[in-house]
């Protein structure tokens, strides 16, 4: 059985994961209307992944005697100066999500809820991957600079990352 404190904290994380999904969906739309098909497909896949993270939390809360609550979401940003700015925001967002997961882990230690602590280890590992991927993408964008040919190749390459991530998610 979840303590009320942990249930509230997990419901907060459910909202964060839902808002993450919406953020990536908004980024996908922006990229799509700006002719960045690879980036758009990558962001659509990221949005789906964040929704799966949310659903995993919802199921956990409900199965452990809590009540997962679906709340209203803050509207995501819909316009970006450029794709580099968008990926910088993505990286900052992933750092924010990591902080939130780490806070959840701290609460589980304080309350000696080792089942939830164990459950959250998947999210800790996932966030390490998410941060690393976002940082690697930003590094590539910085290498490209203002080279339009580089942008074309990057847009094509990131589509293969989206496809690999989708294939990996099917296995999990």
Protein Blocks (a to p, Z undefined) as FASTA:
>chain_A
ZZfklmmmmmmmmmmmmmmmmmmmmmmmmmmmnopaklmmmmmmmmmmmmmmmmmmmmmm
mmnopacdddddddddfbdfblklmmmmmmmmmmmmmmmmmmmmmmmmmnopaklmmmmm
mmmmmmmmmmmmmmmmmmmmmmnmmafklmmmmmmmmmmmmmmmmmmmmmZZ
